[in-house]
Amino acid sequence: MKVLVVGARGMLGMELVEAFGPHHDVAGLDLPDLDITDEASCLELVRAAAPDLVVNAAAFTLVDECENRPEDAFRVNGYGAGHLARAAAAAGALLVHYSTDYVFSGRAARAYVEEDAPDPESVYGRSKLLGETLVRKHAPEHLVLRISWLFGPHGKNFIRTILGAARRGEALRVVDDQTGSPTYARDAAALTVTLVRSGCRGVYHATNGGSCSWYELARRSLEWAGITGVSLAPVPTSAFPRPAPRPANSTLDNARLRREGFTPLRPWQEAAREYIENYLNQ
Ligand SMILES: NC(=O)c1ccc[n+]([C@@H]2O[C@H](COP(=O)([O-])OP(=O)(O)OC[C@H]3O[C@@H](n4cnc5c(N)ncnc54)[C@H](OP(=O)(O)O)[C@@H]3O)[C@@H](O)[C@H]2O)c1
């Protein structure tokens, strides 16, 4: 199978190239070679690559920056995804696309299942929801995986930031009233391969198991990194005013995976601990 990964130099994109690598003919594209906001380029480069599968990991992921630059957010996360959907469909390829827990407001008292109606409140969440809609509209053969609180060896993420600050001896204040499901990019990439091989279509929630607050994630990360004697305090979201509203509870229930008999991704604790031990322990 020929696979084209778009956004191949991002946190998830790098893992996808590796995960598909051993058993597939994989090519990767990213800025500046392919800008997904340019529809003609999408059509031309996808046609030239002639893939069986296009995997779109490209996105404008700076949630607060999206609030300041809504046009760019919608151009990349919304219309850009639509361009790739058209290009994949024209090439007769399946499109795998990634979305986010931020398509939900976070007001629910339980974890969100795939059938829940999205109600995003941030520009990022609304732009990602437009991406989902356009993927559904333009790519009859599509698989959308909603993931959340991503971490991995490549690029910036919350765990790396917290451990860096702790090692510099900074006192840490971390929000304790936002709950979600941390997801290891490596696990999400491996699951993608499984779902593609199994012929899955439509929307799936695809996070590591369980949920926690950012404070809990920071506390356990320090523990697994063996860092002691650092001041870590739980604080409410209101202590850190940010441009983009954050969902209070954006835990995703991987209900469809369970229902269809797939082994759910391991608990977030196991994944985060392995990540820290392999990549962040000095
Ligand atoms: N990170 C998270 O916590 C999180 C949570 C939930 C869902 N997701 C979703 O998971 C997917 C992967 O996220 P990630 O964290 O791996 O993202 P990332 O590390 O920010 O990588 C995104 C990649 O896309 C590229 N890109 C940006 N604009 C582009 C454009 N116009 N054309 C082509 N490429 C472009 C970026 O290039 P530059 O770096 O040069 O801009 C980067 O290489 C995204 O769909 C994201 O919305 C992420």
The ligand as a MOL file (V3000), in Angstrom:
LIG
                    3D

  0  0  0     0  0            999 V3000
M  V30 BEGIN CTAB
M  V30 COUNTS 48 52 0 0 0
M  V30 BEGIN ATOM
M  V30 1 N -1.1440 18.4260 19.9570 0
M  V30 2 C -2.2510 18.0700 20.5940 0
M  V30 3 O -2.3400 18.1130 21.8440 0
M  V30 4 C -3.4540 17.5770 19.8240 0
M  V30 5 C -4.6190 17.2490 20.5470 0
M  V30 6 C -5.7270 16.8040 19.8360 0
M  V30 7 C -5.7000 16.6730 18.4620 0
M  V30 8 N -4.5560 17.0200 17.7880 0 CHG=1
M  V30 9 C -4.5670 16.8870 16.3320 0
M  V30 10 O -3.6120 15.9110 15.9620 0
M  V30 11 C -3.0350 16.2560 14.6930 0
M  V30 12 C -1.5120 16.3020 14.8100 0
M  V30 13 O -1.1680 17.2810 15.7780 0
M  V30 14 P 0.3560 17.5450 16.1920 0
M  V30 15 O 0.3530 17.9310 17.6290 0
M  V30 16 O 1.2120 16.4280 15.7030 0 CHG=-1
M  V30 17 O 0.6350 18.8530 15.3390 0
M  V30 18 P 2.0330 19.6080 15.0970 0
M  V30 19 O 3.1190 18.9520 15.8730 0
M  V30 20 O 1.7420 21.0470 15.2730 0
M  V30 21 O 2.3140 19.2740 13.5640 0
M  V30 22 C 1.5210 19.7930 12.5420 0
M  V30 23 C 2.3380 19.8270 11.2860 0
M  V30 24 O 1.5350 20.4020 10.2570 0
M  V30 25 C 2.3180 21.3860 9.6010 0
M  V30 26 N 1.4690 22.4080 8.9880 0
M  V30 27 C 0.9260 23.5140 9.5540 0
M  V30 28 N 0.2460 24.2250 8.6430 0
M  V30 29 C 0.3410 23.5400 7.4620 0
M  V30 30 C -0.1110 23.7850 6.1550 0
M  V30 31 N -0.8200 24.8860 5.8430 0
M  V30 32 N 0.1840 22.8820 5.1850 0
M  V30 33 C 0.9140 21.7840 5.4680 0
M  V30 34 N 1.4110 21.5110 6.6990 0
M  V30 35 C 1.1230 22.3810 7.6820 0
M  V30 36 C 3.1930 21.9530 10.6880 0
M  V30 37 O 4.2900 22.6670 10.1320 0
M  V30 38 P 4.9230 23.8990 10.9800 0
M  V30 39 O 5.4160 23.3150 12.2650 0
M  V30 40 O 5.9920 24.3960 10.0700 0
M  V30 41 O 3.7950 24.8770 11.1860 0
M  V30 42 C 3.6040 20.6830 11.4220 0
M  V30 43 O 4.7140 20.0550 10.8170 0
M  V30 44 C -3.6940 17.5780 14.2920 0
M  V30 45 O -4.8080 17.3100 13.4770 0
M  V30 46 C -4.1580 18.1610 15.6090 0
M  V30 47 O -5.2500 19.0480 15.4360 0
M  V30 48 C -3.4280 17.4450 18.4330 0
M  V30 END ATOM
M  V30 BEGIN BOND
M  V30 1 1 1 2
M  V30 2 2 2 3
M  V30 3 1 2 4
M  V30 4 1 4 5
M  V30 5 2 4 48
M  V30 6 2 5 6
M  V30 7 1 6 7
M  V30 8 2 7 8
M  V30 9 1 8 9
M  V30 10 1 8 48
M  V30 11 1 9 10
M  V30 12 1 9 46
M  V30 13 1 10 11
M  V30 14 1 11 12
M  V30 15 1 11 44
M  V30 16 1 12 13
M  V30 17 1 13 14
M  V30 18 2 14 15
M  V30 19 1 14 16
M  V30 20 1 14 17
M  V30 21 1 17 18
M  V30 22 2 18 19
M  V30 23 1 18 20
M  V30 24 1 18 21
M  V30 25 1 21 22
M  V30 26 1 22 23
M  V30 27 1 23 24
M  V30 28 1 23 42
M  V30 29 1 24 25
M  V30 30 1 25 26
M  V30 31 1 25 36
M  V30 32 1 26 27
M  V30 33 1 26 35
M  V30 34 2 27 28
M  V30 35 1 28 29
M  V30 36 1 29 30
M  V30 37 2 29 35
M  V30 38 1 30 31
M  V30 39 2 30 32
M  V30 40 1 32 33
M  V30 41 2 33 34
M  V30 42 1 34 35
M  V30 43 1 36 37
M  V30 44 1 36 42
M  V30 45 1 37 38
M  V30 46 2 38 39
M  V30 47 1 38 40
M  V30 48 1 38 41
M  V30 49 1 42 43
M  V30 50 1 44 45
M  V30 51 1 44 46
M  V30 52 1 46 47
M  V30 END BOND
M  V30 END CTAB
M  END
